[in-house]
Amino acid sequence: ELDKRITGGSPSALSKPIAVRVVGSFYQKASSAKAKGDWGQAIEYARKVLIADPGHPGAQSIVADARTQAKDMFLRGYQSKDNNPDEAMNYFKQVLQMTPKDDEYHQKAKAHLDALKQ
């Protein structure tokens, strides 16, 4: 980001090798977090990869998988909110960690979580 600000929006020739290393490192961390089931960390690292390389197929896949996982967790929380509110709150909290604030499931999970806390 700093390089792009200095050069007026386009990356310099010197930043390419650094960007490749940074993308590789963050993608490896994202893949590892995904394998462990730590979707919050996986999505965070994948987003960093996509900032540096918007077309990165592996990071795009992790983001898509996380979105699918967030939807599944939201539905589990929604189904259990009446019978087991504590479990539902746990699912909704996980959805909040996995999704950006402008995401549909983030907003819905937050609304249900707020309702359960009352």
N, C-alpha and C positions, 0 to 999 in steps of 0.2 A: 504494500500500500504506500509506504514511504517513497519507494522508487517511482511509482506512478505519479505521485504528487510532485516529485522533483522534476520529472521529465515531461510533465504536462499531460498525463493520462495514458501514455503508452509505456510499456516496460522497456528498460534499457537492455543492451546486450550483456551487461555484467550481471544482471539479476536472474537471467535464465538458469544458470547452474544452481544458484541458491534456491530458486523456486522449485526446481526438480527435487532437490534434497528435502525441502520443507514439505512438499506435497507427499513424497514417499514416506516420510516420517509420520505425518499426520494420518495418512491412509493406513499405514501399518497399525497405528494406535486405534483407529476407528474399527478396523477389522478384528483386532484383538478384543476390543470392548464388545463388539457384536457377538463374537464367539462365546464370551462369558455371559451374555444376556444383559449386559449393562447398556441398555439402549440410550440412556441419557448421555453417557460419555461418547458412545458411538456416533450419535447424531451431532454432538458438539464438534468432534474431530472431523466428521465428514463435511460439515458446513465450512470449516476452515479450509479443507481441501478445495471445496467448490469456490471459495473466494479467490484462491490462487489459480485454480484451473477449472473454470465453470463447466467444461465439457467432460470432466473426469468420469468415466463410466462406472468405476467401482464405487466412488463416493455417491453418485446418483443412485446406484442400486441400494446402498445402505440407507439413504434418505427415504427411498420408496419402501424398503422393508420396514423401516422404523414407523413410517406413516401407517402401514398395514397393521403393524403390531400395536400402535397407539389406538387404532380403530377397534381392534379386538379387545384391548384392555378397557376401553371406554364402554363397549357393549357388555363386558363382564360386570363392570361396576354398575352400569345402569340396571342390569338384571338383578343384582344382589342388593341394590340400595334399600329396598323395603324389608327384606328378610335379614340381611346382615350388613348394617350400615358401616361398621368398622372395616370390613373387607372392601366395601364399595369405596370408602374414603381412600384406602390404600391404592386401589386401582386408579382412581381419579388423580391422586398425587403423582403417580407414575406417568400418567398421560401428560400432566403439566410439565414434567421434566423432559419429556420426549418431543414436545411440540413447541413451535414458536408461538408467541402471543397472538399473532393474527390468524392462526390456524383454527378451523371450525371445531375440531375436537378439543382443542385447548380451551376455547371459550365455553363450550358445553360442559366440559369437565369442571371448570372453575365454578360455573353456575351451580352445578349439582353438589360440588364440595361445599360451597357456601351455604346451600340449603340444608345439607346434612349437619353442618356445624351449629345450626340454630336450634 
